[in-house]
Amino acid sequence: MTVITPRLTVSGGKDARDFSPRTLGAEVVERGNGADGRISHAMVDVGGANPFLSREYSL
């Protein structure tokens, strides 16, 4: 079985992570912080689907 996992890149990772549970009924499954303490990525559960959220990085 092939699974496609969406990855959403957002600015303001904490805002997006807080937005998901309120609007989508999502639950945060996993979260990783960068060296600066800001969220670098998070995986949420939305009705059995597990999209990833990651913050945008400037090069």
C-alpha positions in Angstrom: 0.0 0.0 0.0 1.3 3.4 -0.9 0.7 6.3 1.4 1.0 10.0 0.5 1.8 12.3 3.5 1.2 16.0 3.0 3.8 18.4 4.3 2.6 21.9 4.9 5.2 24.6 5.3 4.0 27.6 7.3 5.3 30.7 8.8 4.5 31.0 12.5 4.7 27.2 13.2 3.2 27.6 16.7 0.2 29.5 15.3 -0.4 26.7 12.7 0.0 24.0 15.3 -2.5 25.7 17.6 -4.8 26.4 14.6 -5.0 22.8 13.6 -6.7 21.4 16.7 -9.2 24.2 16.9 -10.4 24.1 13.3 -9.7 20.5 12.2 -10.1 18.6 15.5 -6.4 17.6 15.1 -4.2 16.2 17.8 -0.5 16.9 18.0 1.3 13.5 17.7 4.9 14.6 17.5 6.7 17.9 17.8 10.3 18.9 17.3 11.9 22.2 18.3 14.8 23.9 16.6 17.9 25.1 18.5 16.2 28.5 18.9 13.3 26.9 20.7 10.8 27.5 17.9 8.8 24.6 16.4 10.7 23.1 13.5 8.2 20.4 12.7 5.0 18.8 14.0 2.9 15.8 13.0 -0.8 16.0 13.7 -3.6 13.4 13.6 -6.6 14.5 11.7 -9.2 11.7 11.5 -6.5 9.0 11.0 -4.4 11.1 8.5 -1.1 12.4 9.7 0.0 15.6 7.8 3.3 17.2 8.8 3.7 20.9 9.6 7.1 22.5 9.2 8.1 26.1 9.5 9.7 27.9 6.6 13.4 28.5 6.8 15.3 31.3 5.0 18.5 30.3 3.3 
